[in-house]
Amino acid sequence: MSCQESRRTFAHNGKRRRQIPKPPVTDF
């Protein structure tokens, strides 16, 4: 999974679901 893919997945899932683990600190 690339950084971009991870960011997209986290952003997409974060808005829809809040059960997914928090993204890595490197994202911020």
C-alpha positions in Angstrom: 0.0 0.0 0.0 1.5 3.3 -1.0 1.4 6.4 1.2 -1.2 8.0 -1.2 -3.4 4.9 -1.1 -3.2 4.7 2.7 -4.2 8.4 2.9 -7.1 7.9 0.6 -8.3 4.8 2.3 -8.0 6.4 5.8 -9.7 9.6 4.7 -12.5 7.7 3.0 -13.0 5.2 5.8 -12.5 7.8 8.5 -15.5 9.8 7.2 -17.7 6.7 6.7 -16.5 4.6 9.7 -14.7 5.5 12.9 -13.8 1.9 13.9 -10.7 1.8 11.7 -7.3 2.3 13.4 -5.9 5.8 13.5 -3.5 6.7 10.6 0.3 6.8 11.2 1.7 10.0 12.7 3.7 10.5 9.5 0.4 11.3 7.8 0.1 14.6 9.6 
